[in-house]
Amino acid sequence: MLHHKIPTAYVSADWAFMERAHARASQILNRDPMTDEHADQLARRVMGLFDHGMRDEEVIARIAAAQEAGITSAAYERYTKSKSSDADV
């Protein structure tokens, strides 16, 4: 089993790297990286991928955006199904 050491502190270059990846992921999702309601969640995804050793900004951005899009889509589907169920009652 592989064990990755999760950093307890990041150097400024790490923060800059993750910030660029987060901005790119936000761009892919057509979201504002600062004001979108899910910006923090997307940032945590970027940080998690970085913590697991990924060091390609574009790959991190695309994976984080795909994960986020899947979760947002699934949540929307659950919401619309629950609303249609409520209407049937």
Number of C-alpha atoms within 10 A of each C-alpha: 3 4 6 9 9 11 10 6 8 10 8 9 9 14 13 12 17 22 17 16 26 29 21 21 29 24 14 15 17 11 16 14 20 12 9 13 11 15 18 14 13 23 20 14 20 26 21 15 18 20 16 13 11 13 15 12 19 14 14 23 27 19 15 28 24 15 14 19 15 12 12 13 12 12 12 12 12 12 12 12 12 12 11 11 10 9 8 7 5
